[in-house]
């Protein structure tokens, strides 16, 4: 999701995210902590500060769908399953085991003795509550599509959940590993707003949120899966990446991730800082607002795609991006290397010809972009390249939360989107982002095509993984042949941490957990 390479800076000691608004502070004492404390990386060896250029949108897995919020929530909530970052295999987390009694039935046994951070029990009823709320149309959950195939969820007994699907659904376990399918406390959800005051089973508990400034978490002393090494984590909002890097240098923050290409040499030159890079699942792409008549013209899309020199753009990423036309990246289930060069090639002369013959430069194009570093860079370069081809392009820049809402409502002509693919499954890239079921929700491209829908549905309605791979490749190629989106690059997963931090591991999907992290 979902779902996106959203330049977050991870400052360990007090995890802080940058704000959508300069709103009010969560009331002190909701979780028993001092919200006015101003943490710093050097204030204690068991504290970590993470820097982010954007604030979280909210802290409920049910009601959010962005990587910035997910970075915080991953520390608070947990899922029934998780993907092993080394083997990329799905493994039980809150679940103990599972079995398919038939193609439509999944019986999941839960671990015993686990409690939510509010002291209430984690059990089958809590799982049922979480999943029923996520898929209830009345909830309006951004990632309801994760459980769209589910027919019923039944709490068989205290530790047994039965899920029946409407049709054979191969990606179910992958969907249940998604951060937006995390298990919430029913008791807490019924008495408070989890968007502002979250409660899960994870290693850290919510303390406070000063919107536009910081989010503070503290160790869950009663955590079920072993001792938590850190006492406190702060997500610090630092809108300027250059400032965040300076703070990393001085020790005011201890962790950044999604490192900006234009600053990578500076970061690598810092003393006492370790930089990591690895192949990941994030993909960044230009998409059309497919609900507009102009964008439904294949010649218009061809002209746009032909005008963009993606090789030149990737060179500016200083080794932090992988060039491929494929919508599905190499670390995603369903990827086939045939798609790497299957997109429309850069051909500026063809682009100019199509623009001139069709009068595509007569009307202005609104290019919507989030005010995050890589999105700004993409917007500036693509605006220049499209202008060179004869288009009339105006950039409209917005802060993160406003951008997400604007794109969802289709108030743009062209825009840049990203998807970190938390599940690492191709169906969970193509279905939420491009299937007609999700127009106006997670399908911000407003794309609706019956033939494409059938290919995606075929990839979801079988438990035969070889069949699923074939259908995903066909859907991928269909998108490329029709210029549905122009893939700018596939991102590497990067981080920069103070050398005192030990045990931090970044998943290929860009997510990370601080459960096993310590400071020395």
N, C-alpha and C positions, 0 to 999 in steps of 0.2 A: 501498500500500500500501500494499496493500497495501495502499499500500498505501497520514494521519493528521494536524492543526494542533496541533502538539505544542510549544508555547512553548519554543523553544530560544533561548538568548542567545549571540550569536556574539562572543566576545572574541578579538581578533586579536593574536597575538604568541605565544600559547601556547594552542592550542585545547583547552578543558577542558570535560568533560561531567560532570553531576552523577550521583551514584552510586546504584546499586541496593543496594549493600552496602558496608560499610567494609572491603573485603577487602585482600588483600596486593598488594604492588608487583610488577610484571613484573620479572624479574631484570635487573639492570643489565648492560649489555654485550651483550645479545641482538642489539641493533642498533647497538652502539657509542656510547652516550651516557650522560650523567650524569642518572639519574632523580631525583636529590635536588635538582637545581637548581630554584629557585622563580622562574619567569619573570615578568616584568611588562611591560606595554605600553610602558613608558618605558625598558626596559633596553637597547633597541637599535632603530634606525630600521627595520631589516629584520625585526622580530619583530611578531607579532600575537597578541592574546589574545581568545578568544571565550568568552563566559559562557553557561552553560546551567544551567537549574534541575534537570536530571536527568543522570545518568551514562549512558553507553552500555550497552546490554545485552551487546554483543560486537562484534568487529571482523571477522567473516567474512561476506561477502555471501551465502554459501550458507546460513548458519545464523541469520540475523537477519531481522527484518521490522518495523523501527521507524525513525522519522525521526531520533531522537537518534543512534543508531548510524550511520545513513546519512550524517549531516553529517560525521562523521569519515572514514568509508570512501570518500566521494566524492573526498577528497583523495589517497587511497592507491591506489584501484583505478580502472580504466576499462572502458568497454563497447565493443562492436563498433560501436554506433550511438548517437547522442545527438540530442535534439530541439533545434533552433535556438530559443532563447527569444523571438526577435523574430518570426520567420516561423511558428513552431510546426511546421515541417517536419522530418522525420527526415533526418539526415545521417550519413555514415560518420565514425567516430572511429578505432578500431583497425582497422576494415575499410577497404579501399580502394574497393571497389565490390561490387555484387551483381546478380544476375539471376534471374528465375523462368524456368527452362527448361520447366516445366509447373506446373499448379496446386498440385502437391504437393512440388515440388523448388525449393530455394533454394540457389544456388551463390554463396558469399561469398569474395571475394579479400581477403587481409589485407595490411596494410602490412608492409614488410620492415625488418629491422634494429632492431627494438624488443626491449629486454630487460626482464625483471622486475628489481625492486630487489635481488634476490639474485644477479643476474648471469646467470641462466638465460634462454634465448631464449623470447620470445613467438612462438608458431607455431600451426599448425593442430592439433597434438596437445594443446597447452595449452587451446585452445578446446574441443576434444572432451572433454577431462578435466573442465573446468569445467561444461559443460552436462550431461554424463552424471552427474556427481555431484549436481547440482542436481535432476535429475529421477528419480534412483534412489530408490525407496520406502524402501530401507534407510537412506538418509541422514536422512530425516525433515525435509527442508528446509521451512521455513514458507511459502516462495513457490515450491514445486515446481509450482504451478498455472501459473506463467509458461510453462513448457515442456511442459505436459500434452499438447498436440497433437502433439508431436514424436515421430516413430517411430524415426528413426536419425540419428546425427551421425557423419559420416565425414571423416577427414583425408585428402583426395585426394592432396595433396602438402604440402610445407612451408608454403605460403601459400594453400592452397585448402581451404575447408570446404564440404561438401555436407550440407544439412539436408533430410531428407524428413519430411513431416508425415502424420499419419493421415488427414487430411481437409483441404480448402482452408482455410487459416488466415490471415485478413486481418490480424490484429494482430501478426503475428510480429515485424516490425521494431520495433514499439513495445515488445513484450515484451523484445527484446534490448537496448533502451535503458534498461531498468529497472536501478536500482542493485543489486538482488539478482541480476541476471544478469551482473554484472561478471566479468572474467576473473581467475582466481587462478593463482598459481604452483604447478604440480603438485609440483615438488620440495619447496617449502616446506610444502605441505599434507601431504605424506607424512611429514615429519620433525618437525613442530611443530603446535601448536594455533593456527590462524589466528584464532580468537576472541580470543586473548590476544596474538598476535604476527603481525600481518598482513603480507602481501607481495603487491604488485600492480605495475602498470606506471606508476602515476600520478606527479604532480609532487612529492609529499611521501612520506617514508619514516617508518615507525613508530620511535619512540625508547623511550617508556616509558608505563606506565599505572599510576598510583596510584589505585586504585579509591576512589571517593568524593571524590577531590581533583582530579586532572587527567590529561589525556592530552597527550603531547608528540610532535610531529612535527618533522622537519627536512627541508630542501630535498633533493630527489633531484638531485644534481649531474650525473647521467648521463641526465636526462630527455630523451626522444626528441623532444619537440615544443617546443623552444626553451628559452631561459633562464628559470628560475623566479626571480621577483623577491624573494620572502621567504626568509629563512634559517631561520626557526623559526616554528612555529604551536603555540599551546597552547589546548586546550579546558579551560576552568576551570569547575569545578562550584561554582555559587553557588545554593544551594537557595532563597534568598529573592530574589525579583525586585527588591524595593526596594533591597536591598543591591547587587545587580548594577548598578542604575541609578546608585547613588552611586559605585560603582567606575568606571563610564563617565565620570562627571562629573570624578573626580579623575585619570583617565588610567590607573588600574590595569588596566582592560580597554579594549578598543578597538572591540568589535563586539557588538551584540545583534541578535537577530531575533525574529520572532513576538512583536511588542511587545504588552503587555497593555493593553486598552482603558482601564482605570481609571488607568493611569500615562502615557497618551499625552501629555497636556498638560504634565506634568512633563518628559518626555523632550524634547518640542519646545521647551521653554524653556531647555534647556541650551546654553551657549555652546560653540562649536567642535565641535558635533555635528550631523551631517546625518541627517535622517530621510527615508526613502523609503517610499512606499506604492504598490501596484499590484494590479490584479485578478489573482487566482490560481485554482488548481485545488482547494485544500483544501475539504473539506466536513465539517461537524460534525453528528452526528445522535444522537437517542435511539433505541435499539433495544430490542426485547423479546427475552427468551430464548425463542425459538420452540419449544424442545423441551418447554416446560412446558405442561400442559393448559390452565391458566388463560390463558396468553398466546396460545393457539390459538383462543380465543373472539373472534370479530370484534367483538362488542359491548364486550369489555374493551379491545381496542386502540382502538376508536372513542372510548370514554370517556376514555382517556388522551390521545389526540390532541386531542380537543375541549377538554380542560382546560388545554392549554398555550398561552399567549399569546406566540407567537414574535416578534410585532412589538414588544411591550414589552421582550423580552429583547434584540433587536437594537439597540434604542435605547440600551441600556447599553454597547454596544460602541464608542460614540463614533466612529462612522464606519469602524470596522475590520471590519465584517461586512456582508454583502449578504443581504437577505431574499429567499428563494425556497423554494418547496416542493420543487422539483426535486432529485432525488438527484444528477443530473448537472449540473454547473455550466456557465456560459457559455463557459469556456475548455476544456471537455472535448468531445472528439469524440463525437457522439451527442446533444448537448443540443438541445432544441427548446423555444422560449419558451412553448409551450402548457402545459408542465409547471410553469411558475412559480407558478401559482395553482390547481393541480389537487389539492392535498392537502386533508385534512379541516380546515375552518376552525375558528377559536377560537369555542367556543360553551359557556361555563361552565354555562349552564342545562341544556343537553343532557347535559353530562358528569355533573352532579349527579343528573339523572334516571336515567341509565344505572347509576350507582353504587348509587343507592337501590333501583332495581328488581331489580338482580341481586346485591345484597349484596357488591359489590366492595370495600367498605371493611372487611369483617369480618376479613380476613387481612392481615398486614403485608406490605409490599413492600420488598425489599432493593434499593435504588438504589446500584449500584456506580459509583464515580468515581475517576479518577486524581487525585493530589494536585498537579495543575498548575492554574495560575490560571484559565484559561477553563473547564476542567472543573469546578473548584470552584464557579465562578460559575453555570454551568448547573445543577449539582446543587442548589444552594441555592434558586435561583429556581423550578426545576421542582418541587422538594419542596414549596415553599410553594403553588404553583398546584394541585398534585395534592391536597394536604391541604385546600385550599379547596373542592375538588370532592367531598371525602368519603373519599378514599383514606387509608390508613395507611402512610406512607412513612418508611423509615429509611435514612439515607445511610451507606454504608460506604466510607471513603476509604482508598486504598492508594497506595504509591509506584509509580513507573512500571512497572518490570519485573514486580513482583508482580501489578499490575493486569492486565497483558497475559496472564500465565499464568492468572490467575483467570478472566478473560473467555473465554479460549480453552477452558477446561475447563467452561464453562457454570455456574459457581458464583455465580449472580446471578439476579435477577428482571428488572430493567431496568438498562441502563447507557448511558453515552455513549461513542461511538466517533468516530474521525476518520480521514480518508483523504486523503493529499496528492495521490494519483493521479500518481505519478511519470511514467507514460507518457502522461498526458493523453488516454487512450483510454477510452471508456465501458465497453468489454468488460472492461478491466482494473480497473474499479471493481466492476461487478456480479458478475463471475465469482468472484473470490477472496473477496468479502465476503458473498455471498448464495446462490451456487450450492451445491446439496447435495453436490457432490463435495468441498467444502472444509469441511464441518461438522467441528468439533473441531480445525481448523487455522486458516486465515485467516478462515474464516466463523465469527466469534465470536458472531454473532447466532443460530447454530444453526438457521438457516432452511433448510427443505426443502420445495419446492413444485414438482411435476412440470411444471405449465403454465409457471411462471416459468422453470424450467430450460430448457425448449424455446426460449423467446424469446431467452435469453442464448446458448444454443448456436447459434441461427440467426445471431446477430450475429458469431459467431466462425468459422463454417464457410463463409464465402464471401470472396473477394477483391474483390468488387464493393462499393465503399465506400458507394454510395448505398443499396444493400440493407442494409448494416450499420447505417447511420444510422436507417433505418426500424425495424429490429428493436430497436435500443437504445431508441428512443423508446417503442415498445410495452412493453418491459420496465420502463422507468421509470414509465410510467403505471399498469402493473399493480401495482407496489409502492405507489404513492400511493393507488390505489383500494382497496387492501386494508390500508392502514395498517401496512405491513411495518416502516417506520421513520418517525420524525418528524424531518425536517430542521430543525435549529436555525438554522443559517446557513452561508453560504459565505464563506470567509475571504479577506481581502486578504493579500498577501505584503508584509511590512514589515521594515525594518531600521533600526538607529541605529548610525552609525559615527563614529569620531573623524575630524575633517576631514583628518588626515594620511594617511588611507587612500584610495588611488586605484585605480580599475579593478575594483571589486567590483560584480558583477551578480548579482541574485537571479532565478532562474527562476520562472515562474508556478507551478510545483509546489513552490516554497519551497526548492529545493535551490540550492546555490551552490558554485562552485569558486574556490579561491584562487590558481590557476595564474598569472593575469595581474595579481594584486594587488601593489601596492607601497606603501611609506610614504614620505612626503616631509617 
